[in-house]
Each structure stands twice: as C-alpha cells, then as structure tokens.
C-alpha cells in the first residue's frame, strides 16, 4: 500500500516537471521569435508648412561693359583719369595728337570750296548754252557737254563734302570719352606711345545696378513655377545673395530675365537677377550664392533626412505597412528644411516611414515598431546571476535578556 502511494506521488511529480518544462520551452520559442523580428522606429509622413527656399551658384556681371579702343592711329597725348576711378558719362579720358587730323580737315575744307566754285561755273555755262540753244547759235552736242559738266561738278561737291565730314569725324576720334558712368580699369598705353587703329586703351564697367546670372535645372524651374515663385510682379519672392564670407548682401534683388531655351548640354535654364550696388561691393566676375525664398508658406510632406536612402537610380525610404512589413518606396525630394526634407512625390500623408533601424531590415520583412522614447531611453538588460547568501550574511537577531 505504501509502495503504491509512493509510485503515485513520483508519477505526479514527474508529470509536473514535464509540464513545466514544456511551458518554458514554449515561452522560450515565443521569445526567440520576437527576438528575430528587428525593432525599428517610425515617423508618420505629414504635411507641414514651411518657407520655400532655393539656393543656386551665381556670377556677378556688369550691366554694361565697354572696351575703349583707338579708332584712329596716332600718338597718345593725354590721359585724364586715375586708374580705378569712377568716370562720368561724357567725361574726357584720352586725347591723341590733333594736329595731323586738323590739317586733314583744313585740306578737305579747301577741296570742298574749290568743288563748289567749279560747280557754280559749270552751272553758268549750262545756263548760257540753254539760252543760245533757243536761237540756234549752239549745237545740241555742246549743250549735252555742258549738262554733263554740270552734273560732274555737283558730284565733286558731294565728294568733297563727304571727305570733309570724314576728316572731322577722324578729328573727333582723337578725344576719347566715357560712354556711360562706370569704373575704369588699367590703361594699357603710356603717354607719347603710338597707337595703331583698334588699339585697346582701357575697360569701363558699370556698377549700379548690377546683374547676377545663375542657372536652374528644369525640375527646379517647374517647382518654382508651381509654387508661384516666378509669377510676374511677385512681391512675396525675396532674392538675396550669400557672399564668399557667408555674409548676406545688404540689398535684395529681383528677377528680370528667364531664358527662352534650355541648355541641352546641362539641362538648365539661365536666369538673371538685378541688384542695387551703390557701395560697389559687388564686382563683375565675382561668384556668389543666389538665395530665393518664397515668403508665403507652402504645405508639403516633410520627413526626417535620416530616413532617406540612395541608390544609383533614385532615392527611397522604407515604409511599414498595415501588416508591419517593410515596403521600399522610391521618392522625389525637394529642398532641405533643417533636419527635415520635403518630399515632392512618392509618399502619402500618414504613411509610417522608418527613421531608425534601417540597416537591420529589408523589403518584405516583418518588424516590431518601437516608439522614439523607447528606443532612446530603453536600458540595456544584462543577465545577473543570483548569489547565495552565506551564513555570515544573514542577520541573527540578538537574544533578549531575561
């Protein structure tokens, strides 16, 4: 009887052990399955208001640039400016020796006087021949000769007048003046030097206002057109310049030209802005950054830049679907907004975008979503083996005195 009771107790104990062992194995399997699913952090794609900004490399260019040249040959007599000065429109800058040209003017004037006298005499002869022809005292051949002489004399007058005009024009070219107000550069010749025709003397560039040229891609141009940036008379568009020392130019500008063709070698469109430059801070040929900012806020889907991944073909993000599986979504991005970036195409508002744990997942894989707070503050768990307290560690209560 006692023996049977002992066997029963043993069987019950063995069943309990086997049952507990199965439970532990089931829990361990479930835990292993959970461990195999990577943990990621997501943020929902959402519309946000932001200020549309564009940044392009640009080059400063003078509105007017002219290279002064000697239009007649001669010796340089005077230079009436300091190199680097601001010269006014019509200001006399160079003079050549005038004496040879004045002599040519005098010669041409004398030739004109002689031609006019010859023409007057030829006209008188023709008038006499016409009177005599009425009475038959002169032949038709003589009359024809007088008419020809008169016409030749008229032509000689015109020729002499043209020669005089040319001589006066050449004389005027000995005085070289500024065609507009601007800054003049270095003089290429010194006083007394002989200047052949078409010799370069100096260069003048205007400085106020001044142009800034830049190029935009077709995609950027469409984006600016869609947001209204390029609307004619747009007062909401702020155009500024970023200088080489990262300072912002003090005056704002405005766009005054957009090219009518796309450069087929670069797929860009040339644009031009005009800026005030009273302090002459901007110099022709200088490189700057053109900042275009649309003052009216626009709404676009914005996500963290950390979510963006790139391939050879495009940019893409990982999105978690309703079954907590990873989907690869190609996107087209716009301008950066601090740590975020604008998404122009490829995402819908509300989609869950993976922002942390990207290296651990692949498309089609099921994941576990953690909240940002959990990921950032979750402590690292370490296995701690329990230690057995010794007899000396146990507190022995003191015996009370009887």
PyMOL commands that set and color helices and strands:
alter all, ss='L'
color gray80, all
select helices_A, chain A and resi 2-36+99-135+140-172+218-226+305-307+358-360+372-377+391-393
alter helices_A, ss='H'
color red, helices_A
select strands_A, chain A and resi 39-44+46-50+53-62+65-70+74-79+86-87+92-96+175-177+182-184+194-195+199-205+210-217+237-242+253-258+268-275+287-294+298-304+309-310+315-320+326-337+340-345+352-356+368-370
alter strands_A, ss='S'
color yellow, strands_A
deselect
rebuild
show_as cartoon
